[in-house]
């Protein structure tokens, strides 16, 4: 019984943080990163303590040759897939273009992001680490106790997407309606990162991939508006 309750708490906490973090009132404000980041840090800390107790912490953070290359290649594949998706389903000038605009307006003025590159690096890498610990570490381990390892890695991305569903309403556009982009990204990326953790038995390649992907879509090669 304990595992479903804890899973529900994780999903609920992230869902609440995601909703309030992406409300239009926080567009371009540092409070966006605090509201979303702080709950993730707390959950990741709990996950690390639990992993240390269970003796799997070293396994999670094991590093082997080629981990960075795997992270780089998978991040590139995710970026290419994201770019292709936006070109195919969110053409410029369509009402759905407002979905991308809302997300990037939420992150703030590119000039301000450029002026605080060091903080952005720390923030994006920290978010990647926390989310991999929570969703590919803690959540998968809790699911394994209930459904076994063969299915746990498949269920985890679904919960990851569910936790981001409130963002669809926080980032909604009056004409285009609820914004599905973050839940879809969580589902698609989550499957790949869960597969990496399942296949390689550690979180490190997924952390590299996650961090590089965030850097690309948030800073370097933005899908809407000028890049940083």
KETI-15167 format. One line per 5 residues: number of its first residue (from 1); their letters; for each residue x, y, z of N, C-alpha, C. Coordinates in steps of 0.1 Angstrom, whole numbers. Example, Ala and Ser with C-alpha at 12.3 -4.5 7.8 and 13.67 -1.06 7.14 Angstrom:
BEGIN
1> as> 132:-57:78:123:-45:78:132:-33:78  128:-22:71:137:-11:71:129:0:79
This chain:
BEGIN
1> xxxxx> 8:-12:0:0:0:0:9:13:0  20:12:6:29:23:8:34:28:-6  37:20:-15:42:24:-28:32:32:-36  19:28:-37:9:36:-45:7:50:-38  7:50:-25:6:63:-18:18:72:-22
6> xxxxx> 30:67:-21:42:75:-24:42:80:-38  38:71:-47:37:74:-61:27:85:-64  16:84:-57:6:95:-58:11:108:-53  18:108:-42:24:120:-36:33:127:-46  42:119:-52:52:124:-62:45:130:-74
11> xxxxx> 35:123:-79:28:129:-91:20:142:-87  14:142:-75:6:153:-71:15:165:-68  26:163:-61:35:174:-58:40:181:-71  45:172:-80:50:178:-93:39:184:-101  27:178:-101:16:184:-108:12:198:-103
16> xxxxx> 12:200:-90:9:213:-84:19:223:-87  32:219:-85:43:228:-88:43:232:-103  40:222:-112:40:225:-126:29:235:-130  17:233:-124:6:242:-127:9:256:-122  13:258:-110:15:271:-104:28:278:-110
21> xxxxx> 37:270:-114:49:275:-120:47:281:-134  38:275:-141:35:279:-155:23:288:-156  18:293:-146:7:303:-147:13:316:-153  5:323:-162:10:334:-169:15:345:-160  11:346:-148:16:357:-139:31:355:-136
26> xxxxx> 36:343:-138:50:341:-135:59:341:-148  53:345:-159:61:346:-171:73:355:-170  85:350:-173:97:357:-172:102:360:-158  96:355:-148:99:357:-134:108:346:-129  118:349:-120:126:339:-114:117:329:-105
31> xxxxx> 105:334:-101:97:326:-93:92:313:-100  92:314:-114:89:302:-122:98:291:-118  111:293:-118:121:283:-115:121:279:-100  118:288:-91:117:284:-77:105:275:-75  93:279:-80:81:271:-78:82:257:-83
36> xxxxx> 88:256:-95:90:243:-101:102:235:-95  113:243:-93:125:236:-89:126:231:-75  121:239:-65:122:235:-51:115:222:-48  103:220:-52:97:206:-49:105:195:-56  110:197:-67:118:187:-74:131:184:-66
41> xxxxx> 137:194:-60:149:192:-52:146:184:-40  135:188:-33:130:180:-21:127:166:-24  120:163:-35:117:149:-39:130:142:-43  139:148:-50:151:142:-54:160:138:-41  160:147:-32:167:145:-19:162:133:-12
46> xxxxx> 149:132:-11:142:120:-5:146:108:-13  146:108:-26:149:97:-34:164:92:-32  173:102:-31:187:98:-28:189:92:-15  182:97:-4:183:91:9:177:76:9  166:75:2:160:61:0:169:52:-7
51> xxxxx> 175:57:-18:184:49:-26:197:44:-18  202:54:-10:213:50:-2:210:40:8  198:41:14:193:31:24:192:17:17  187:17:5:185:4:-3:198:-1:-9  209:7:-9:221:3:-14:222:3:-29
56> xxxxx> 214:12:-36:215:13:-51:220:27:-55  224:35:-46:229:49:-50:241:48:-59  251:40:-56:262:39:-64:259:34:-78  250:25:-78:245:19:-91:238:30:-100  230:38:-94:223:49:-101:233:58:-108
61> xxxxx> 244:62:-100:253:72:-105:266:66:-110  266:54:-114:278:48:-120:281:54:-133  294:56:-136:298:63:-148:307:53:-156  304:51:-169:312:42:-177:316:50:-190  326:45:-197:330:51:-209:319:51:-219
66> xxxxx> 317:62:-226:307:63:-236:294:69:-231  293:71:-217:280:76:-212:277:90:-218  287:99:-219:284:112:-224:281:111:-239  287:102:-246:284:101:-261:270:96:-262  265:86:-254:252:82:-254:242:93:-251
71> xxxxx> 245:101:-241:237:112:-238:236:122:-249  247:125:-255:248:135:-266:239:130:-278  241:117:-282:234:112:-294:219:111:-291  215:107:-279:201:106:-276:194:120:-275  202:130:-270:197:144:-269:195:149:-283
76> xxxxx> 205:146:-292:204:151:-306:191:145:-313  189:132:-310:177:125:-316:164:131:-311  164:134:-298:152:140:-292:150:154:-298  160:162:-299:159:175:-305:154:174:-319  159:165:-327:155:163:-341:140:159:-342
81> xxxxx> 136:150:-333:122:146:-332:113:157:-328  118:166:-319:110:177:-314:108:187:-326  119:190:-332:119:199:-344:110:194:-355  110:182:-358:102:176:-368:87:177:-364  84:174:-351:71:174:-346:65:189:-348
86> xxxxx> 73:198:-343:68:212:-344:66:217:-358  74:213:-367:73:217:-381:60:210:-387  58:198:-383:46:191:-389:33:194:-383  32:196:-370:20:198:-363:17:212:-358  28:220:-358:26:234:-353:32:244:-363
91> xxxxx> 26:245:-375:31:254:-385:30:268:-381  39:276:-386:39:290:-383:27:297:-388  20:305:-379:8:312:-383:-5:304:-380  -4:292:-376:-15:284:-372:-19:288:-357  -31:286:-353:-35:289:-339:-26:281:-329
96> xxxxx> -22:269:-333:-14:261:-324:0:267:-322  4:276:-330:17:283:-328:18:290:-315  6:294:-310:5:300:-297:9:291:-285  8:278:-287:13:269:-277:28:271:-274  36:271:-285:50:273:-284:53:287:-278
101> xxxxx> 46:296:-283:49:310:-279:46:311:-264  36:305:-258:33:306:-244:44:299:-236  50:288:-241:61:282:-233:73:291:-233  77:296:-244:89:304:-245:87:318:-238  75:323:-239:73:336:-231:74:333:-216
106> xxxxx> 70:321:-212:71:318:-198:85:318:-193  95:313:-201:109:312:-197:116:326:-196  110:336:-203:115:349:-202:123:354:-214  127:367:-213:134:374:-224:147:367:-227  150:364:-240:163:357:-243:175:366:-239
111> xxxxx> 174:379:-239:185:388:-235:188:386:-221  177:385:-212:180:383:-198:186:369:-195  181:359:-203:187:345:-201:202:345:-205  205:353:-216:219:353:-220:227:360:-210  222:370:-203:229:377:-192:232:369:-180
116> xxxxx> 225:358:-179:226:349:-167:229:335:-171  238:333:-180:241:320:-186:245:310:-175  254:315:-166:259:306:-156:248:300:-147  238:309:-143:227:305:-135:218:295:-143  216:298:-156:208:289:-164:214:275:-165
121> xxxxx> 227:275:-167:234:262:-168:232:254:-155  234:261:-143:232:254:-130:217:249:-129  208:258:-133:194:255:-131:189:244:-140  193:244:-153:189:233:-162:196:220:-159  208:220:-156:215:208:-152:209:202:-139
126> xxxxx> 206:211:-129:200:207:-117:187:201:-119  179:207:-128:165:201:-131:167:188:-137  176:186:-147:178:173:-153:182:163:-143  191:166:-134:195:156:-124:183:152:-115  176:162:-110:165:160:-101:154:151:-108
131> xxxxx> 151:155:-120:140:147:-127:144:133:-130  157:131:-133:161:117:-136:161:109:-123  165:115:-112:165:108:-99:151:105:-95  142:114:-97:128:112:-93:121:102:-102  121:104:-115:113:96:-124:119:84:-130
136> xxxxx> 132:83:-131:139:71:-136:146:64:-124  146:70:-113:151:64:-101:141:60:-91  135:70:-84:125:67:-73:113:60:-79  107:67:-89:94:62:-94:95:48:-100  106:46:-108:107:32:-113:109:22:-103
141> xxxxx> 117:25:-92:119:16:-81:107:12:-74  98:23:-72:85:20:-65:76:12:-74  76:14:-87:68:6:-96:73:-8:-97  86:-10:-96:91:-23:-97:86:-32:-85  84:-26:-74:80:-33:-62:65:-38:-64
146> xxxxx> 58:-31:-73:44:-35:-75:41:-43:-88  48:-39:-99:45:-45:-112:57:-52:-118  69:-52:-112:81:-58:-117:89:-49:-127  101:-53:-129:110:-44:-136:107:-44:-151  101:-54:-156:98:-55:-171:87:-44:-175
151> xxxxx> 78:-41:-166:68:-31:-169:70:-17:-162  78:-17:-152:79:-5:-144:85:7:-153  94:4:-162:100:14:-170:91:20:-180  80:12:-184:70:16:-193:59:25:-186  57:22:-174:46:29:-167:52:43:-162
156> xxxxx> 64:44:-159:70:56:-153:68:68:-162  70:67:-176:68:79:-184:54:83:-185  44:74:-183:30:77:-183:27:86:-171  33:82:-159:31:90:-147:38:104:-149  49:104:-155:57:116:-158:48:126:-166
161> xxxxx> 42:120:-176:33:129:-184:21:133:-177  15:125:-169:3:128:-161:6:140:-151  18:140:-145:22:150:-136:24:164:-143  26:163:-157:27:176:-164:14:180:-171  3:172:-169:-10:176:-175:-15:190:-170
166> xxxxx> -13:193:-157:-18:206:-153:-12:218:-161  0:216:-166:7:226:-174:-1:229:-187  -8:219:-192:-16:221:-204:-27:232:-202  -32:233:-189:-42:243:-186:-36:256:-182  -25:255:-175:-18:268:-171:-13:275:-183
171> xxxxx> -9:268:-194:-3:274:-206:-13:274:-217  -26:273:-214:-37:273:-224:-37:286:-232  -42:286:-244:-44:297:-252:-59:299:-255  -64:311:-255:-78:313:-257:-84:307:-270  -75:307:-281:-80:302:-294:-76:287:-296
176> xxxxx> -64:284:-292:-59:271:-294:-63:261:-284  -67:266:-272:-71:257:-261:-60:252:-252  -62:242:-244:-52:236:-235:-39:233:-243  -28:235:-237:-15:234:-244:-9:220:-241  -9:210:-250:-5:197:-247:10:195:-248
181> xxxxx> 18:205:-252:32:202:-256:40:197:-244  39:202:-232:48:197:-221:44:183:-217  31:179:-216:28:165:-213:33:156:-224  31:160:-237:36:152:-248:51:150:-248  58:161:-245:73:160:-244:77:151:-232
186> xxxxx> 70:152:-221:73:144:-210:71:129:-213  60:126:-220:58:112:-224:68:107:-234  71:114:-245:81:110:-255:95:109:-249  99:120:-243:113:120:-237:114:110:-226  103:109:-218:104:100:-207:105:85:-211
191> xxxxx> 99:81:-222:101:68:-227:116:65:-230  122:75:-237:136:73:-241:145:72:-229  143:82:-219:152:82:-208:149:70:-198  137:65:-198:134:53:-190:141:41:-197  140:41:-210:147:30:-217:162:30:-214
196> xxxxx> 168:41:-215:182:42:-212:186:37:-198  178:41:-188:180:36:-174:178:21:-173  168:16:-180:165:2:-180:176:-6:-187  180:-1:-198:190:-9:-206:204:-8:-200  208:3:-195:222:5:-190:223:3:-175
201> xxxxx> 212:4:-168:213:1:-154:218:12:-145  218:25:-151:222:36:-143:216:49:-149  216:60:-141:210:72:-145:219:82:-153  232:80:-152:241:89:-158:239:93:-172  238:83:-181:235:87:-196:222:95:-197
206> xxxxx> 212:92:-190:200:99:-191:201:113:-186  209:115:-175:212:129:-170:219:137:-180  229:132:-187:236:139:-198:226:142:-209  218:133:-213:208:135:-224:198:145:-220  193:144:-208:182:154:-203:188:168:-203
211> xxxxx> 200:169:-197:206:183:-195:209:189:-209  214:181:-218:218:187:-231:205:190:-239  195:182:-238:182:185:-245:176:198:-240  176:200:-226:170:212:-221:178:224:-225  191:223:-226:200:234:-230:197:238:-244
216> xxxxx> 195:228:-253:192:230:-267:179:237:-269  168:232:-263:155:238:-265:152:251:-258  159:253:-247:156:265:-239:166:276:-243  178:272:-246:188:283:-248:194:284:-263  198:273:-268:206:274:-281:197:274:-293
221> xxxxx> 188:265:-294:180:263:-307:165:263:-303  160:274:-299:146:276:-295:137:273:-307  125:267:-304:116:264:-314:107:276:-318  107:286:-310:99:298:-313:107:310:-308  107:321:-316:114:333:-312:129:332:-314
226> xxx> 136:342:-310:151:342:-311:158:333:-301  168:326:-306:176:318:-296:185:327:-288  190:321:-277:198:329:-268:213:329:-273
